């Protein structure tokens, strides 16, 4: 790596996208992942579909409890 870099021709914000949506990674414990993967396969849906459905149900429960 260079000791110094020349930023004299740099353009601030060149790669910034205000409409960009970032999806953070979600890390599941091994046992949770194995269980959910098996359930998703048994239902014939993707893991993402199953997890989203479960989370939506939890959100509904939380909202009704408030």
Phi, psi and omega in degrees: 000141182294150176291327179223151177237143181265110179255018184295335179253015181288153179239115182295132176077014184304322183256005180290134177232109184293336181265007180292138178246123180260133178252110181289147177289147177243126182252122180258148174295152185304317181293321179294315179299316180297316180297310182294323178297316179296318179295319180296316178297319180296327180272350180074032178235167178283160178300318180299316179299315181296312181297317179297319179297316179297317180292323177297321177296318178297320178298317178300316179298318180295316182293324180285335180280342182281000000 
